[in-house]
Amino acid sequence: MELTPKEKAKELIEDFKYTNKFVNPNWAIENAKNCALLCVNKKLELINLINNDGADDYYEEILQVKEELEKM
């Protein structure tokens, strides 16, 4: 069964939510929402690039960013 857009949004927020006894739960949810929005915006950017034949360069750039993240 495919998730609804609302269910997908909730799932993304849960993926990014970080909580512990020192973190305000409201902050954790807001932070997770902002991270999820960044991901969705990047996906939209990629779709736009694919539709305009710019996907190859974008793919290489994202691979390089991933490598840099893994080094941190």
Buried (B, 14 or more C-beta within 10 A) or exposed (E): EEEEEEEEBEEBBEEBBEEEEEEEEEEBBEBBBEBBBEEEEEEEEBEEBEEEEEBEEBEEEEEEEEEEEEEE
